Amino acid sequence: INTAVMQKPAKTYILAGGSLLAKGAEVQPGVFSAVDIPSKLPIKLKGRRKAFAEWLTNDQNSLVLRTFVNRIWQGHFGLGIAANANNLGETGAKPTHLELLDYLSAYFRDNNWSAKKLHKLILMSEAYQMSSQHDQMKDMSVKDPDNKFLAYFNTRRLTSEELRESIIMATGELNKEMGGLPILPEINLDVALQQRMLQFSLAPAYQPSKTPAQRHRRSIYAYHTRGMPVPFMSVFNKPNANDSCERRDSSSVTPQVFTLLNSDYSYDRSVAFALRLQREKSNLTDQVAHAFKLAFGRAV
């Protein structure tokens, strides 16, 4: 292998109409010209990624700071300060609270880009701790139908990951171990047993992790493949891994009901829940009260 040829970067051109045969002007490595922070990337292959990363994390790069902060806000409130998280610019939705976005961006920058401190600041705010009810709800629905001024907290659906973890948390099966290798959660047998060719032999398309302790870890440690999404997660609007997701859908469809009522996964979790109640409470009255507390987080 000629290493000298490998180190020589290939030339890139503007292609008129997208045609490989219609080469226009040559393009050199660079950053977004719309952001007023100049950075000259090296012509050589070595050092390009580092230079681009340094440009992204420059304390004066307000676009990256605002985009990151807006995503964090959307995760907690369901909608970003600027509604289009993938298009924080001239053609996207304008921020409802521009000064707040700037303040949070400056706070994030001044605290060494600490996402943990940013989460804490938002979660400790009065806006986040608002009730979902308002004394003048009828008037608010007219004056501010989209609740842009955050007079109350918008209720939201649980994400697929939150739903899965809340179920195994209630059954007492959730493994809270942190770090380590990814795991393969349980999925529908009719999907898992689909055959695939593996070195000229037939094999199951999916094999869950062997032990319950591995299968019942948090969803963030679950291994996901593009070609075979976990059905339980998909039916509750987990985004497609092939596409960029600006904001998750929130749909109510019949398969969600059947998944929670009739699936093998729900049946197994209900058995585990019953066994936990028998294990922790001796009489039926206490078991019912305990079940209500575990499932809803409050007394009957």
N, C-alpha and C positions, 0 to 999 in steps of 0.2 A: 504494500500500500504506500502510495506517495503521500507522505504527511504534508509536504509543502502545498500540494494541490488541495488537501482537505482544509488547510488553514486559510486558503484564499477565498474570501467571501464571494458568493455568487451575485451577479448584478441583478438589480430589480428595476423594473420599468413600469411607468404608467401605461396600462393597456387600454387603448381606445375601444370603447364599446365592450370591454371585457375580453377581447380577442387576443389570444397568445401571439397571433401573427401581426398585430397592429401595435408595435412597441412605440411608446412615446418617450418622454423625457426620463432619464435615469433618476431613481430615487435613492437618497442616502439615508442612513439611520437617523432618526430624530424623534422628537416628542410632539405632543399636541400643540400646534401653534396658537390655538385659542386660549391656552393657559399662559399667562404672562410670567413664566418662570423659565428662562432660557437654560438649556442643557444640551451640550454637544456630545452625542454618543460617539464612541470610537469607531473608526472605519473598519478596523480589524475585528475579527470575531471575538477575541478575548476581551472581556470587560464590558460587553454591551449590557448584559443583564444587570450587572452591579450598578452601572451608571443609570440605567432606567429605574432601578429600585431606589436609588438615592434621590432621583428626581421625584418619584412618587411620594416618598416619605419626607420630602423637604417641608420644614415647618411653615413655609410660606405658600405651600400648595393648597390653597383653600378649597379647590374643587374636590380633591381626594378626602380632605377632612370633612367637608359637608356631606359628601356622598356616604361616607362611613357612618357618621352620626345619624344621618337620615334613615339609614338601614336599621340601626339599633333602635331608634324611636319607633319605626314601623313594627319591629318585632314585639314591642311592648304594647303599642296602642292599636295595632292592626292597620294603621295607615300612617305614612310618613308625613313629616311637616311639609315636605313637597311630595305630592301624591304619587308621582311617577318616579319610583326609586331607580329605574333603569335609564331615566332620561332627565337628569338633574341639570337642565339647561334652558335655553331660550324657547324651545318647542315643547317642553314639558310643563306640567302644572306648576303654577307659581306657589312658593311657600306661603302657608297661612300665617306663620309667625317667623318672619325673616330674622328679627333680632334674637329670638330664642335659638334659631339654628346657628347663628353666628356665635352666640354665647356658648352653646354646647361645643361647637367646633373649637373655640379658643380654650375652653376648659379641657377638652380632650388633648389638644396640643400641649398645653402648659403642664399637664400631668403625665408627660412622657408617653403619650398615646396609649394610656392604660384603659382598655375596654372594661375592666373590672370596676374601676372608679367611675367610669361613665354610667355603667349599669346601676351602680349604687346611687348616684346622684339622681337618676331618673326615677328609680323605684322609691326613693325617699321623698320625692316631690309631692306636693299637695294635688297636682293634676293627676298623678297616677293613682293616688289613694282615694280619689273621688268615688262616691257611690254611683251605681248605675241608675239610680232614681233621682228625680229632681222635684222640688216642691211646685214648680211652675212648668211641668213637662208639656202641657198643652201650648202654653205661650212660647216655650223654647222651640217646639216643633214648627212654629210659624216664623219666629225671628231668626232661628239658626237651625234649619232642618237637618243639615249635615253635621251639626255639633262641631263646627270649626273652632269655636272659642272654648271648647273643653269644659263646658259647664257641668257635665256629668261624664262618667266613664262608659264608653261604648262596650256593650257586651259582645263577646266574640266566641266562635266555635273553638273547641280544642283541636289542635293539629293532630295528624295521624300519630305522630311520635308521642305526643302528650297523652292521647287516648290509650295507646298501648301501655305506656308506663303507669298510668293511673289504674289500669285494670290489674296489672301484676303487683302494683303497690298494695292494692286492697286485698289481694289474695295472699300477700306475704311472700311472694316469690321473687320480688325484685332484688337483683344482685347489684349492690351499690359500689362494687369494686371499681376503682378508677385506673385507667390506662390499660396497656396490654394489647394483645392481638385482637383483630376484629372477630365477630361471631356471626353465625348464621341462625337467625331466629326461625321458629316454626312457620311453615306456610301450608296451604291447602295440599292435601295428598295428590289430588288430580293434577295439580301443577307440578309438584315435586317429582312425581313419578313419570313425567314425560321423558321419553327416551331421547338420547343424543348420541352422536357418533364420537367416540373417544379412542383415538388410535386404532381404528378399524374394529372396535367392539362397542356394544351398546351399554350405556350406563345411565343411571338416573340423572335427570337434568339438575336436581338440587338435593343436597343432603344437609339437613340441619345439624347444628353442633350436637355432640353426643350427649352431654349432660344438661339437666335443667338449669344448673348454675350458670352454664355458658349461654344457653338459649335466652335466659331471662335477664340479661344485662341491659343497660340503658340503650336506647335506640341509636344514640350517637356512635356506638361501637358496632352497629350492625353493618355487615358487608352487603353492598348493593351492586347488582350488575345491571347494565343498561338493557340487556335483552330479556331479563326476567325480574321484573319488579315484584315485591312482596304483595300479594293480592289484598291482604288486610290493610296495608298502608295505602295502596293505590285507591281503594274504594272510598277512603276518607281523604281524598284530595292531596295525596303526596305528589309533589311535582314530578313530571317526567324528567329523567336524568339526561335526556338528549337535548333539552331546551333550557334556555335561561328563564328563570322564573322571577318576574318583577314583584308579583304578589300572589299568594295562594288563593285558589278558588275556594268558595264556601258553598257547596251544593247540598241539597237534601234529596237523595234519590233512594228508591226502594231497595237496591242491593245493600245499602248501609244497614237497614233494618234486619234483613235476613242474615247479614254477617254477624251482627250482635246477638241474634236470637238462635240461629240454627247452625252456625259453623262449628267445626270440630274444635277450633281454638277457643271459642266462647264456652263450649260445653266443658272442655278440660279445665278452663279457668273457674267455672262455677263449681266444679267438684273440688278444686283446690281451695276455693273460698269457703265452702261448707266444712271441709276438714279443718281449716283454720279456726272457724267459729267453734267447732266441737272441741278443739284442742285448748282454746283460750277461755271458754265459758262453759259452765256445767249444765245450766238449765235453759229451757227454750226461751223464756222471757228475756234473759240476759243475752242470749245469742242474737235475738232479733234486734235488741237495742244496740248491741255491738256491731252488728252488720250495717245498721243504718249509719252509725258513726263512722265506720270505715269507708263506706261508699260515698257518703255525702259530706263528711267532715264536720258534722254537728249532731246534736242530740235529736231524738224523735220529736 
